[in-house]
Amino acid sequence: MTSFGAFRKALPFWLSLGLVPLAALAIGQGGWTVLLLPAYAWALVTVLDLLLGRNEENPDPQTDEAELFWYRLITLAWFPVQALLIYGAIWWVAQGERGWAETIGLMFGVGVVSGTIGIVYAHELLHQRNRVERWLGDLLLATVLYSHFRTEHLLVHHSHVGTPRDAVTARYNEGFHRFFLRVLLACPGSAW
C-alpha cells in the first residue's frame, strides 16, 4: 500500500486533531465557543459515522509494521496535544476573566476531549510492547486521573473478562447508569 493509501485509511483517527483549533478558539474567545469541543467530539463524529457507514473490514493481523505508521503516529503525538489542551485550559481559567458558565463549559469540553480521545489512545498504547508507547499511555491516563486503568485492564479485565470478577463486564440486564456507577466505584479496588 502506498504511503498515501495508508494515511487515507488512518485519516479518521487524525480528525481528532480538529479539536485543537476548536480548543484554542474556546480558550481565546470564550462564550458559546466552549460548546464546540463536545459538539465536535460527540455530534460531528457521530454524524460522520452515519454518513460514511461502518467499516466492517477486518484488518489483517499480519499487516506490515510500516503500514501502521500513520495509526501509531497519532497515538504517539496525542500526549503533548492533550497536555497542552488541559494546561492551556487551566491557564485560561486561572486568569479569572470569564464567567462561571464559560469556565464549566470549557472544563467539560476538555474532559470530553481527554476522555473520548485520550483514554482510547492510552488503551491502544498500553497494549504495545514498546516501553515508550506504554509510558505515553500511562501519561495520558495520569492527565485524567485514571491511572488505575492500566493495572485493572491488563491484569484483571484481560484475565477475567465476562466473569463476575471483572468489574467492567456489564451484568445481565444492567442499565448504563448502574453499570457506570459500579465501574467507577469498583475499578480502583479491582486494580489494587
Contacts in CASP RR format, 6 or more apart in sequence:
PFRMAT RR
TARGET T0000
AUTHOR 0000-0000-0000
METHOD contacts of the structure
MODEL  1
MTSFGAFRKALPFWLSLGLVPLAALAIGQGGWTVLLLPAYAWALVTVLDL
LLGRNEENPDPQTDEAELFWYRLITLAWFPVQALLIYGAIWWVAQGERGW
AETIGLMFGVGVVSGTIGIVYAHELLHQRNRVERWLGDLLLATVLYSHFR
TEHLLVHHSHVGTPRDAVTARYNEGFHRFFLRVLLACPGSAW
1 9 0 8 1.000
1 67 0 8 1.000
6 66 0 8 1.000
6 67 0 8 1.000
6 68 0 8 1.000
6 69 0 8 1.000
6 70 0 8 1.000
7 14 0 8 1.000
7 70 0 8 1.000
9 70 0 8 1.000
10 70 0 8 1.000
10 71 0 8 1.000
10 74 0 8 1.000
12 48 0 8 1.000
13 70 0 8 1.000
13 71 0 8 1.000
13 74 0 8 1.000
13 75 0 8 1.000
14 70 0 8 1.000
14 74 0 8 1.000
15 45 0 8 1.000
15 48 0 8 1.000
16 74 0 8 1.000
16 78 0 8 1.000
16 117 0 8 1.000
17 74 0 8 1.000
17 81 0 8 1.000
18 40 0 8 1.000
19 37 0 8 1.000
19 40 0 8 1.000
19 41 0 8 1.000
19 85 0 8 1.000
19 113 0 8 1.000
19 117 0 8 1.000
20 81 0 8 1.000
20 85 0 8 1.000
22 33 0 8 1.000
22 36 0 8 1.000
22 37 0 8 1.000
22 40 0 8 1.000
23 37 0 8 1.000
23 85 0 8 1.000
23 89 0 8 1.000
23 110 0 8 1.000
23 113 0 8 1.000
25 33 0 8 1.000
25 36 0 8 1.000
26 33 0 8 1.000
26 34 0 8 1.000
26 36 0 8 1.000
26 37 0 8 1.000
26 106 0 8 1.000
26 109 0 8 1.000
27 88 0 8 1.000
27 89 0 8 1.000
27 92 0 8 1.000
27 106 0 8 1.000
28 92 0 8 1.000
30 98 0 8 1.000
30 102 0 8 1.000
30 106 0 8 1.000
31 98 0 8 1.000
31 102 0 8 1.000
34 102 0 8 1.000
34 105 0 8 1.000
34 106 0 8 1.000
34 108 0 8 1.000
34 109 0 8 1.000
35 105 0 8 1.000
37 106 0 8 1.000
37 108 0 8 1.000
37 109 0 8 1.000
37 110 0 8 1.000
37 112 0 8 1.000
37 113 0 8 1.000
38 108 0 8 1.000
38 109 0 8 1.000
38 112 0 8 1.000
41 109 0 8 1.000
41 112 0 8 1.000
41 113 0 8 1.000
41 116 0 8 1.000
41 117 0 8 1.000
42 112 0 8 1.000
42 116 0 8 1.000
72 133 0 8 1.000
74 121 0 8 1.000
75 121 0 8 1.000
75 124 0 8 1.000
75 125 0 8 1.000
75 133 0 8 1.000
75 136 0 8 1.000
76 125 0 8 1.000
76 133 0 8 1.000
76 136 0 8 1.000
78 117 0 8 1.000
78 118 0 8 1.000
78 121 0 8 1.000
78 136 0 8 1.000
78 140 0 8 1.000
79 136 0 8 1.000
79 137 0 8 1.000
79 139 0 8 1.000
79 140 0 8 1.000
79 143 0 8 1.000
82 113 0 8 1.000
82 114 0 8 1.000
82 117 0 8 1.000
82 118 0 8 1.000
82 140 0 8 1.000
82 143 0 8 1.000
83 139 0 8 1.000
83 143 0 8 1.000
85 110 0 8 1.000
85 113 0 8 1.000
85 114 0 8 1.000
86 110 0 8 1.000
86 114 0 8 1.000
86 143 0 8 1.000
89 106 0 8 1.000
89 107 0 8 1.000
89 110 0 8 1.000
92 98 0 8 1.000
92 106 0 8 1.000
93 103 0 8 1.000
93 106 0 8 1.000
93 107 0 8 1.000
96 103 0 8 1.000
98 106 0 8 1.000
111 144 0 8 1.000
114 140 0 8 1.000
114 143 0 8 1.000
114 144 0 8 1.000
115 144 0 8 1.000
118 140 0 8 1.000
118 144 0 8 1.000
119 140 0 8 1.000
119 141 0 8 1.000
119 144 0 8 1.000
119 146 0 8 1.000
119 149 0 8 1.000
121 137 0 8 1.000
121 140 0 8 1.000
122 136 0 8 1.000
122 137 0 8 1.000
122 138 0 8 1.000
122 140 0 8 1.000
122 141 0 8 1.000
122 149 0 8 1.000
123 149 0 8 1.000
123 153 0 8 1.000
125 133 0 8 1.000
125 134 0 8 1.000
125 136 0 8 1.000
125 137 0 8 1.000
125 140 0 8 1.000
126 134 0 8 1.000
126 137 0 8 1.000
126 138 0 8 1.000
126 150 0 8 1.000
126 153 0 8 1.000
126 154 0 8 1.000
128 134 0 8 1.000
137 150 0 8 1.000
138 147 0 8 1.000
138 150 0 8 1.000
141 147 0 8 1.000
141 149 0 8 1.000
141 150 0 8 1.000
148 187 0 8 1.000
148 188 0 8 1.000
148 189 0 8 1.000
148 191 0 8 1.000
148 192 0 8 1.000
149 187 0 8 1.000
149 191 0 8 1.000
151 191 0 8 1.000
152 167 0 8 1.000
152 168 0 8 1.000
152 187 0 8 1.000
152 188 0 8 1.000
152 189 0 8 1.000
152 190 0 8 1.000
152 191 0 8 1.000
153 168 0 8 1.000
155 191 0 8 1.000
156 165 0 8 1.000
156 166 0 8 1.000
156 167 0 8 1.000
156 190 0 8 1.000
156 191 0 8 1.000
157 166 0 8 1.000
157 167 0 8 1.000
157 168 0 8 1.000
157 169 0 8 1.000
160 166 0 8 1.000
160 169 0 8 1.000
161 169 0 8 1.000
162 169 0 8 1.000
163 169 0 8 1.000
164 171 0 8 1.000
166 190 0 8 1.000
167 182 0 8 1.000
167 183 0 8 1.000
167 186 0 8 1.000
167 187 0 8 1.000
167 189 0 8 1.000
167 190 0 8 1.000
168 183 0 8 1.000
168 187 0 8 1.000
170 179 0 8 1.000
171 179 0 8 1.000
174 182 0 8 1.000
END
